[in-house]
Amino acid sequence: MLGGPPAFAEPLLVGRPLVRRRHAWFARLRDALNRRWLSNNGPLVRQFEQAVARRLAVRHVVATANGTLGLQLTLRALDLHGEVILPSFTYVATAHAVAWEGLRPVFCDVDLHTHNLDPAAVERLITPRTSAILGVHLWGRPAPVDALARVAKRHGVRLVYDAAHAFGCSDRGRMVGSFGDAEVFSFHATKSITTIEGGAVATSNGALADRLRRLRRFGLSPEGEVETIGTNATMSEINAALGLTTLEAFDQLVARNRRCYARYAEGLSALPGVGVLAYDEREQTTYPFVVLEFGKDAPLNRDEVAALLEAEGVHARRYFAPGCHSLPPYRRTRGGPRLPNTERLCRSLLTMPSGQAVTDRQVRTLTAVLRRAWAEAPAVREALTARCRSSKGRTRRGRTA
Ligand code: T4K
């Protein structure tokens, strides 16, 4: 785009996993294979649950096959009905879990600065049909837990958190995992602490944890009796083995994320109109995302930057646009008159490649591309327009042919 070959010959991706300490994982796998116990609440799953519970300082952790199933089991175990209030500005799995459980998602706007649920907006959406609030700790930055707890208490509704991004993050020193009735984590391949596919529900409620364990495995009691309708959402030993291995390297993984985040912040600090989403340095955080926010004074807008980066071999992501409320399955769901903050964030944010597989050098190259684009913005815009025209021409010719 700026002349010459693309800056990255091999595409640079958001969420590219890099599994280190493979010998430790393989050793655990070998043990599991020798034990001939590979799933259904095996010893590695139990160890993983204990290790997670210790790190989060919570009483009960129930590992699941993925975060989405963790959310579904939790909503089911709480015996909810009617409506659940949740942010529209989240990954679609949050909304799907609600709808899949036969509940009605009511989409709420978020705060423009925190990107998390606005408690006042939540309260305005509460009706006699509301049975729960489902908050999200978006980007790993805790939702307003105190204010949401007050709203939930005032109206006698349940409070659950989708903590898919927030493993290892704290709010005023207290670890995410211990808020609300339950919190649900994801350990997907794109996360630093990963089980490839996997999730976990954390709760201090023993009865809820028991119910989750039954629902997770066909509704069976510990004695093997079918007590209720359940599903299969168990985590396998292979996944738990990797979870234990990455947990052991927690500090190194976070240090790498932090370094990557700091390189972006340094490299872009002098550019007007673009900010790197901040994490509170006083809290524990894992820097799970590097999110750029483009203001009106940026010489190129978010979509122009995304197109420029794409041409340079960088697949940045427009997480989490469009908001769930405007996705086809939910378009007709009532969610208040408008969600202006959600819509604004959907236009102005871009998630950058970061994490374990991204090197300092790659971040230096990428930020240098952006600095040069800022300096030559009119030429970049012209090149993008020409590119767009020629691709439209190609499509038209293709159709005629
Ligand atoms: N709640 C929230 C708030 C969530 O963000 C998520 C998941 C959930 C609930 C549900 O948790 P899980 O059921 O997934 O445990 C990705 C992840 O797949 C998804 O887990 C995550 N959130 C979301 C934020 O990101 P996509 O739609 O971006 O697609 P994916 O995973 O195909 O690709 C993401 C990037 O990672 C791409 O740049 C490609 C790259 N990638 C991906 C995989 C799987 C690799 O380089 N290698 C890989 O093996 O959802």
Boltz pocket constraint, residues with backbone or C-beta under 6 A from the ligand:
constraints:
  - pocket:
      binder: B
      contacts: [[A, 13], [A, 14], [A, 15], [A, 16], [A, 17], [A, 66], [A, 67], [A, 68], [A, 69], [A, 90], [A, 91], [A, 93], [A, 94], [A, 136], [A, 162], [A, 164], [A, 165], [A, 185], [A, 186], [A, 187], [A, 188], [A, 189], [A, 190], [A, 198], [A, 199], [A, 315]]
      max_distance: 6.0
